[in-house]
Amino acid sequence: MSLQKLPEGIQTFAEIREEGYLYVDKTEHLVNMIDSGKVYFLVRPRRFGKSLTCSTFEALFQGKKELFKGLYAEEFLNRPNFKPSPVIRLDMSAVATHKGLEEVEKSISDIIKLASENLNIEFRDNLSFSSILTNLIKETHDKYGEKVVLLIDEYDKPFTDFFDKPDMADEVRRILRGFYSQIKTSDQYLKFIFITGITKTTKMGVFSTLNNITDISFDKKYGKVCGLTKGELERYFIPHLEEVAKEMQISLENLMMKIKEYYDGFCFDGEHYLYNPFSLLSFLRMKKFLNYWIATGTTNFLFNYLKKRNLTVEQFRGIPVVEDSLFNPSTEIEVAPPSNFLYQSGYLSLRKNKEDGSLYLDYPNTEVLNSMSLLLAQNLLSVKSGDEDYHRINLITALKRKNIPDLIASLNRLLAGIPHNDFDEAAKQNIKYNDYKMTPHEWLYRSSLLAFLRGAGVVVSGEVQTNRGRADLVIAVNQNYYVIELKVLSKSTAKQALQQIIDKGYAKPYPNAILLGLAIDDEKRQITEVESSQI
C-alpha cells in the first residue's frame, strides 16, 4: 500500500486537494472566524502555515466546493445563504526590496496590478499610490456586486527586510502606512479581512487605522490554526511514522518521543503545543533529525537583529513573563525587549510553571535551540557561512574518539574567532541580562562554546543543576559524557576547576563520564590549561 503524498513546501490549498496530498483539516477554525467576526490578524513564524491558511480562505470564499469534500467546511459551503465572494489576495513577501526604497512602491503597485488582472479589472497607471488599493477594492465590489474578501499575507515583510537599517525601515513603514490606511476607507465594500505577519508593529497603519481588528495570535480559541498538534500527528501521519521507524530500526514509541523533542513545543497561547509543520514534513522525507528550520534561507532578518544587540542563547531561557505584556505590547517591536520580539516571531515559546501556573519563555524544541545557537555562534565568533561543517566534523570526531587534545584545539579555533570589539560589548550586554555569579568574560566564554556545540548538533546542556551546584557544560555523544568546568586563568586554574567537579559531585549522574577542568587565558582568549579525569 503506497503512502499518501506529503505536501512539503506546498502552500496552495487547491494543489494539495487536487493532487491528492495529505491535508490536515484546519477548516473548522476558518469557519469559526468567518462566523464570529470580520477583521483578523495572525502572527506566526515563517514556514508555519500562514500562506496555506490564506490560500484555504481564498478557496473557501470562492465557493470551490469540490476542494472541501469530507472537510469540516463542507457544511459551511452548503448553507442555504452561502454566496461566493470576490477575493483580493496580496502576498507582500513578493515586494522587491533588494534595490532599495525606490523599488518598494513600484513593487507594491505591481502586486495590485496582478491582483487586478486576476479579477479581470483594468489597472489604471495614473492612480496615485495612496489610492490604488482603495480603487481595486471598490471596482471589485462594483464588478461582482458582492462585498470583497481581502487577504494580506506577510504584511510586514517589506519592513522586516530593512529591520537593521532604522532610517530605511522608517521610510518603508511610512510607505506601508499609506498603503494599509486605504483599508479603513474601503470598509463599506469589505466582507472579511485576514492579515498575517511575523511581527506586530502598530505604526504600519494596520492597527492604527483598523480599530476593530481582532488579533488571534495569542487567542486560545485559535491556538491550533497553524502548526500540528499531537492529536493531528497521530491521526494523519501514523503510516508515514511507521515507515520511518522501520527504516531507522527503532520503535514507533521511541520515534515519537524523539520527534517531540526535536520539532514539537511551539506554544502561542500558554495551552496548545504544536509541531513545526515544515520541519516535520522535511523529517518524514529525509528520515534524519536535522535542523530544517535554519535551512529555509530566510534568517538574515533574525541574524541582523541578534548581531546588532550582541545577544546570546542562554539569556532567553526561563524568562518570567507577564501575560499582558506579551499579548498587548506597549512598544514597537524594534524597541521592545528582545524576548518580546523573539516570542512574537516564534523563536521563543510560552511555558507554564506546573507549580503556580505562571508563564515563562524558552526555546520550543531542540531544532530551534540548535538553530539559534548556530546563528549566535556565527554572530559572536564570526564563523563564515560554509565553514560550519569543517568545525562541526572536527569537533564531533574529537568527542567521539575521546581525543582531548583535538577537542581543545577545536574549541580554541572557535574562541579565536571572537572579534575584540564584539567580545567586550557582548560581555557588557549579557551580564546585564543575567544573574550568574561569574565574571562577564567567563559567562561569555561558556555561552560561546555552548552555542557552537549546539549549533554543531552536539547534545549539550549548560548550567546543569545538581544538589550541590551547577556544572558549566555537560555533553553527551554516543553514550559518552563530558562534564566540563570553565575558569578564567587570572581567577582560577584548571586544577581548581577539575577539583570543583569532583568535590561538588557534578558527574555522579553520568556513568564513566570524562571530567574536564579548563582554564582560559583572558588575554590570549584561549584554553591554556587542561586537567582531565574519568570516573
Protein Blocks (a to p, Z undefined) as FASTA:
>chain_A
ZZdddfehiabfklmmmnopacddfklmmmmmmmmmmbdcddddehiopmmmmmmmmmmm
nopaklmgoiaklmmmmpfklccdddddddfklpcfknojklmmmmmmmmmmmmmmmnop
acdfkbcfklmmmmmmmmmmmmnopacddddehkllmmmmmmmmmklmmmmmmmmmmmmm
mmmmmmmmpfbdcdddfbdcfknommmmmmmbccfklgmklmmmgccdfklmmmmmmmmm
mmmmmmnopafklmmmmmmmmmgoiafeopaccddfklmmmmmmnopacdfklmnopamm
mmmmmmmnopafklmgoiacdfklmmmccbdfklgcfklmmmmnopaccdddfklopacd
ddfblklmmmmmmmmmmmmnopaehjlmmmmmmmmmmmmnopaklmmmmmmmmmmmpcfk
lmmmmmmmmmmmpccdcdfklmmmmmmmmmmmmmnopacdehiacfkbccfbdcdeehia
cddddddfklmcfklmmmmmmmnommmmpghiacddddddfklopafbdcdddZZ
